Amino acid sequence: MNDGDRVGIELRRRAAVLAGDERAWREWYDATYEDLRAYAHWRCAGLHQLADEVVQETWLTAVRRARDFDPRRGSFRAWLFGVAANVVRDQLRVAMTARKHVVALAGDHAAAPSPDTTERAMRIARTLAALPPRQEQVLRSKYLDQMSVQAIADVWGETPKAIESLLTRARQAFRDAYDAGESDERT
């Protein structure tokens, strides 16, 4: 389907949704649920409970803000992923605040980073949330969507060399942010 067809279909579906057509909502939901779920699990580094909360909150936000979706600016899937990215950031902010309160109440011995896999997954999720959107998107395309460099280049309208360069910078930014998060947790 070309972009003009997509825009027309999504404009009609959006109008139907805003008019209260439950079938149109079901079509949007069915067409994007699995992709959203996979995206949330990736952004939450496999923390299933957090990812499930992100998916639920993303849909609630999408229902409240459906009028904000403009098919001319991008696909519903991309808009939904943007909503989910903001939900992830909000959820991680809440989790960090709660963790700081626990550390303050428990004393210094609780401040040491836990070797627990949940803590590691939270660090990965926080690191992904801290990356610039373009770097997060290229990492998602490569590792979640399992696209080749050539496929990413084709979809994004760029050269494979530009995508390789972006991937290199994104991986380094991820490592730097992840390592910085580890040193922050120690202090």
KAKA-V424240 format. One record per helix or strand of 3 or more residues. SS is the DSSP state (@ for helix, = for strand). FROM is the first residue (numbers start at 1). LEN is the number of residues. Records with the same first field share a line. If there is no record, write none. Layout:
BEGIN
SS=FROM-LEN ; FROM-LEN
END
This chain:
BEGIN
@=3-16 ; 22-22 ; 48-17 ; 66-3 ; 76-31 ; 108-3 ; 117-14 ; 133-12 ; 149-8 ; 160-27
END
